[in-house]
Amino acid sequence: MVSTVNDQQDENGIVLTEAQKKARRTRSIAIAVCLAVLVVLFYIVTLVKGPGVLNRPI
């Protein structure tokens, strides 16, 4: 039997309030946006540097 998050919450007696659920969702969205910005930044830097990314000094 697979234990789900809801089962674990019931066993531990942890029940989040609506404010806590909203805060967690907001925090998750903020982390996702920051990660997406970082990925785009790396992609743009790679495009700008072009093939020079592969040229390493010996």
C-alpha positions in Angstrom: 0.0 0.0 0.0 1.4 3.4 -1.0 1.2 6.1 1.7 0.1 9.5 0.4 0.8 12.9 1.9 -2.7 13.1 3.3 -2.3 9.8 5.1 0.9 11.0 6.6 -0.7 14.2 7.7 -3.5 12.3 9.4 -1.1 10.0 11.2 1.0 12.9 12.5 -1.9 15.1 13.2 -0.5 17.9 11.0 -3.2 19.8 9.2 -2.3 23.0 7.4 -4.5 26.0 7.6 -5.7 27.8 4.5 -3.2 30.6 5.2 -0.3 28.1 5.4 -1.4 26.4 2.2 -1.5 29.7 0.4 1.9 30.7 1.8 3.3 27.4 0.7 1.8 27.8 -2.8 3.1 31.3 -3.1 6.6 30.2 -2.0 6.6 27.4 -4.5 5.6 29.7 -7.3 8.4 32.1 -6.3 11.0 29.3 -6.3 9.7 28.1 -9.7 10.0 31.7 -11.2 13.5 32.2 -9.8 14.6 28.8 -11.3 13.0 29.7 -14.7 14.8 33.1 -14.7 18.1 31.3 -13.9 17.6 28.8 -16.7 16.8 31.6 -19.2 19.9 33.6 -18.0 22.2 30.6 -18.5 20.7 30.1 -22.0 21.2 33.7 -23.0 24.8 33.7 -21.7 25.4 30.6 -23.7 24.0 32.1 -26.9 26.0 35.3 -26.4 29.3 33.5 -25.8 28.6 31.3 -28.8 31.2 28.7 -29.7 33.6 30.4 -27.3 32.1 28.3 -24.5 34.0 25.3 -25.8 37.4 27.2 -26.1 39.2 26.6 -22.9 42.7 27.7 -22.1 45.3 25.0 -21.9 
